[in-house]
Amino acid sequence: MRMYDIILKKRSNLPLTDEEIRFVISGYVNGEIPDYQVSALLMTIVFNGMNARELGTLTMAMAQSGHMVDLSNIDGITVDKHSTGGVGDKTTLIIGPLVAACGGKVAKMSGRGLGHTGGTIDKMESIPNLKVSLDQEAFINQVNTIGLAVIGQSEGLAPADKKLYALRDVTGTVDSIPLIASSVMSKKLASGAQAILLDVKVGSGAFMKTIDDARALAKAMVDIGKENGRSVKAVLTDMDRPLGHAIGNALEIREVIDTLKGHGPEDLTHECLIMAAHMLVLSQICDYETALSRVQEALNSGAALERLHMMIDAQGGDSRVLDDESLLVIGKFTYDVTAPLDGYITHMNTEQCGIASVMLGAGRTIKDGPIDYSAGIVMHKKTGDAITAGESIATLYASDESLLVNAAKTYLEAITFGKTAPVVVDTILDMVE
């Protein structure tokens, strides 16, 4: 088998065999196939795509290039949730406790933030002493005991994806639905969960700007799951405005706590309840209508908040934050962004809102760069809200006062104002299964 022949075959838009795909991935990871040949193959995939079988094989080969997490010792169907990345997206830390409180088994490995999108692990680390690294035995025991564990991704997970992504980044092959789908799903397959809910973001703060592109990506990822024996659904959610009111790590944890106490933002609560219900269905616990009723009860009764309490305790964190939010360090310098006119917020460039938060120190501009857990933004007004000239539409928080003015300018430039109220869409746009 020769890489040269495989490139020509795909260039002619012919499907590759499972053996050819596995040959490429193992050869590349082992250093037997050079970058320039893999780059050529990636470009043929960008132009010609892959069918569901090819994509399923490619993704599993990428997953099997490293450590495959074995969750078979967990009682029941393990369920995971993955978001394609958003601004103000703290849903994992609300949905996980909701599902666990209803008998689900949430075994989740999450990532860190990069660029304008936040990472769940960064948010968790703003809770004093919380550990985001557990060995496999402790991870499994915790899920069996309390139904919930959220940890950082293992370094040994899907090394083929890491190597391929670095190559795609410098060869103009990032923007390809099959390659994006295989990258996301290789880590999900390697993480071991039997059921996966995908939260595919759409809009100005998302990688997928249009609903058609988001639907195509969702279908590709669902097909990959099905090809590899997993139960997968995708929810398309709006990211044309930030989710909830808070952007930034400690501020978002504060909002997670408020939401689990029953007084969180309406859009965030609504989205979390619906996604948690779908996760219970994927877990084969009950039908959707029953699931929706159960997660609402778990929220109302405080059972979900108690699961978060249990997870924080189990992972060594200071669970007193649930009752004393002063234990979450918030930036001591503040700046209010004010409305320039009477009217409405008609649109938000969500990516720019996220960038303003990064400028305050709340996110990274380079991988593994420093992060200020105390920095961020609390939005008082969002798309569709009426505004009065001079009133605060957002408060910025930073531990370095010199960062506030430029971040405020960026945030204000992200907001479009008008005299007529816009139509505001539901946060849940579509389902793909």
N, C-alpha and C positions, 0 to 999 in steps of 0.2 A: 504494500500500500504506500502510495506517494502523496505527499501534501500537494505537489504540483497538480496532480490529476484531480484531487478533491476541489482545488480552487477553480479549475477549468469546468468541472461538472456543475458547481454552484453558479459560476458565471453564465452557464448555459441554461440556468433556471431549472435544473433537474434536482429532485430531492436527494439528500444524502442518506446513506444507510446508517443504522444505529452504530454499526462497527466503525464507519468512517468518522462519525461525530466523536465517539469515545477515543479513537486514535488521535484526533486533533487535540482534545483536551488533555489527555494524559501526556502526549508528546510535548505540548507547550509547557505544562506545569513542571515536567521533568527536564526541561531545557533542551529537548531534542529537536524541537521545531522553532525556527527563529522568528523574531518579532515581525520581520517584513513579510513573511508568508502568512502569518496569522492576520496581520493588518489587511492584506489583500482579500482574505476570506471574509473578514468582518465587513469590508466595503461591499462585497458581493451580496452579503446578507442584508445590508442597508437597502440595496437596490431591488433585490429579488425576494426578500422575506424568507420565512420558513413555514412549513405546515405544522399542524398541531403535534403530530408524532415527532417530527424533527426537534421541535421546540421542547417537548417533554423530555426527550433523550438528552439534548444539550444541557438542560437545566439539572437533571439528575446527575449527569457526568460532572458538572461543576460542583454540585453538592457533595458528591462522593470523592472529590479531590482532596478532602480534608476530613476532619473529625465529624462523624454523624452522631448527634445526640440521641441516645436511646431512652425514651420515656415510657417504655413498656411496663415498668414497675409502678407507674401511677395508676390508681384505680379509676376506671371510667375513661371517657373520651377526652383527651387533652385538646384544648382550644387556644388558638393564638390570634392576635389581631395585628395587622400591619397598616401603617399609614404611609402614603407616598410623600408626606412632608408638608407641613403648613405653618402658619403663624398663629400663635395662641392655642395650638393644638395640644391640650393636656388630657385628651380623652382616655388614654390608657389607664391613668391613675384613678379614673372615675368608673370606667367600664369594668376593669378587672375586679374591683371590690363588689360591684353590682352582680356580676356573673357568679363570683365565688359565694356570695351570700345566698344565691339561688341553687347551689349544688354543683355548679360548673367547676372545671379544673383548668385554671388559666396558668399555663407554663410559658412565660414570655421572655424572650431575649430582645432587648431594645438597643438602639444606637444613640450616638451623641449628635449634637447639632452641628451643622456646617453652613456657612453663608446665612441667608435670611431665615432658614427654618430652624426651629428649636428641637432639641433631643430630649427624650424622656429621661435618660440616665442623668443628664445635666440637671434637670429639674429635681430629680430625686436627691442628688448630692447637695442640694441646698438645705435639706433636712439634716440637722446636726447628727454626726456619727453614723448615718445610714450607710450600710455596705451594699455595693451594687455588684459584688463579685462573690459567687458561691461555688463550691465544688459540686460536681454532678450529684453526689449522694445527698448533700444538704439541700440542693435545689429540689430534687424529687421528694425528699421527706417533707419539705415545707409545703409543696403543692398537695401532697397526700393529707397533711395535717390541717391546713387552713384554706386549701383550694386556690392558692394564689402565690406566685413568686414572679418578680420582675427583676431581671439582672442584665448586666452588660453582655454584649456578644463576645463569645470566645474568640481569641486570636486565630485559632486553628479552624475556624468555620469557613468553608468554601474558599480556599486560597486561590482557586482558579478564577473566581469572580474578581478578587482583589487585583490579580495580575492582568486580567482582561480589561478591567475598568481603567487601569492606569494607561493601557495601550489605547483604548477607545478615546480617552481624554485628549490624546495628542495626535489622533489620526482622523478627527472629524466624524467619528462613528458613535458618538454618545446618543444622538437623537434618532433612535431606531426603536420602534415598539417591541420587536422580538428580542432585541438585546437588552432593553430596559426590563422587560418582563422576566427574562431568564436571570438577570442580575438580582432582582428582588426575590424571586421565588427560589433561587438556589440556596439562599440563606434561610428561607422559611422551611424548605425541605430538610436541610441539614439540622435545623433546630428541633425537629422531631415531632411537632404537634400533628395530630391526626386530622384536625379541623382548623380552617384558617378563614378569618373574616378580613377582607381587604378594604381599606378605606382609601378610595382613589379620589384625590382632591382635584377640583376643577376651578380655573379662574386666574386672576392676576397674581395671586400668591402661590400658585401651584406650578409644577413642571408642565402639566397638561393645561393649556390655556383654554381649549374648547371642549365642549361636552362630547363631540364626535371622537376626538383623539383620546379622551379619558375612557370612553366606552370601548374603544379598540384595545387600549392597554388592559383594561379590566378583563375583557374577554380572553386576551392572550394569557393572562395570569391564571384565570379560572380554568382554562383548557390545560395549562401545565399541571395544575393540581390534580385534575381529573385523570390525566395521562399517567400520573404517578400514585393513584389510589388515595388521594386526599379529598376530603369534603371541603369545598371552597365556595364562598359567595363574595361578591364585591358590591360595596355601597359607594355610589358616586356622591360626594358631598361638596358643597359650595366653599370655595376659598377665594371669592371675590371680595370678601371682607374678613378680617381676623375673627377667630372663633372665641367667644366669650369677651371679657373686658380686659384681661391681663395679657401682656407679652413680657416674657422675662422669667427667670427660673423661680426665685422665691415668691415673686408676685403670683405666678401661676399655681404654685403649691397652695398659696393662700386661697386662690379661687377654687382649687380642687376641694379643699376642706369646706368652704362655703357651700359648694354645690352638693356635697354629700350630706351636709346639714339641712339641705332642702331650700336654700335661698341663693342658688347660683344663677348666672345669666340664663335667660329663657332659651336662647339658641343652643348653648352648650348642653344644658340639661336635656333638651329635646333630642339632640343628636346622640347623646350617650345612652339614653333609654332605648332608642330604636336599635342602635348597634349592639347593645347588651342583649336585647331580645333575640336578635338574629344569631348571636353566639350561643344562646341556650338552645335554639333550634338546631344549629350545627352540632351541638353536643348531644342531640337526640334526647333531651330532657323533657320537652313538651312542644306543642304547636306554637305558632307565632302569637296568636291572641292571648293564650295563657301566659306565654313568656313575657309579653308586654305588661300584663297585670302583675306578674311576680316581681319584675325588676322595679316597677313603680312602688310596690309594697316594701321592697328591700330598701328603697330610698326613704320612703315615708317613716318606716319603723326605726331607722338608724342602724339596721343590720349591715348595710354596705359600709357605713362609716366605721363600724366595729371591725370589719374585715381589713380596712386600711390600717386601723390601729394595730391589728394582729400582725400584718405584714411588716409595718415599721418596727415593731418590737422584735419580730423574728429575725430581721436583718440588722439588728443592733442600733436602730435609730432612736432618737428622742421623741417618743410618741406624745409627750406633753405639748407638742406644737398643735395638736388637734384642739386643745382647749386654751392654749396661750400662744397666739400667733406672733407675739413679740419675740419669741424664740427664733423666728425666721428673720434673718437680717435683711433689711430693706435699705436701699441707698439713702443716705442722709440729706443729699442735696436734691431739690425738686425744682421743676419749671412747669408752669401751666401754659399750654398751647391754647390760644383763644380764637373764637370764631370771628372772621373779618366782616360778617354781614348777618342780617336777619334772613332766615330761609331754611334750607335743608342740606344735609350731607347727601349728595346724589351718587357719589361713587368713592371707593377707597382703592388706591393702588396698594394691595396687600403686601406685595414684595417690598415696596418702598417703606411701608410701616415696619416690616421686619428689619430692614436695613437700618432704620432709625434706632431700633432697639440694639442692634449690633454696635452702632456708633457709641452707644452709652456704655458698652462693655458686656452686654448680655449674651453675645454670641461670638462665634469664631470667624476669622477671615482666612485662617490656615488650619489644616488638620492638626489636632492636638494642641492648638494654641490656647492661651490663657482665657479665662472667662470670669466675669464678675457676677456671682449668683444674686447679688443684691440689686442689680440694675434692671431697668425695664420701663414699661409704659402701662398706665391704666387709662383705658379709653372710657370717657364719660358719654360720648356720643358716637354713633356709628351710622352706616348707610341707612337712610330713611328717617333718621331722627331730625326733629325740628331744632333749630338753633337760633340764638339771639346774639347779635353782635357784642363781642367783648366777653361772653361767657366761656368758661373752660371746657374744651372738648376732649382734652387729655392732659394727664399729669405725667411728666417724665421723672424718673428716679435714677440717680447716679452716685457713686462714691467719689467721683472726680468732677467738681463743679465746672471745670473748663470744657467738659464734653457736652454740656446741656444745650448751648445755643445752636451749634451746627446740627445736632440731632433734631432739635425742635424745628429748624428750617426744613430739614428733610421730611419730617413727619407732616408738616403743614402742606408741603408741595405734593404729598401723596393724596391729599383730600381734595375732592371736587365739590364745590358748593353751588347751589342753585336756588331758584325761587319756587320751583315746583317739586312736590314730593315724588320720589322715584318709586317704581314698583320693586318691592323687596321679595326675592324668591325664598322658598323654604331651603333650609340647609341640606336636606336630603333631596337629591336631584333624580336619582335613578338606582335600579338594582340590576346586577348582572349575575346570573347563576347558570 
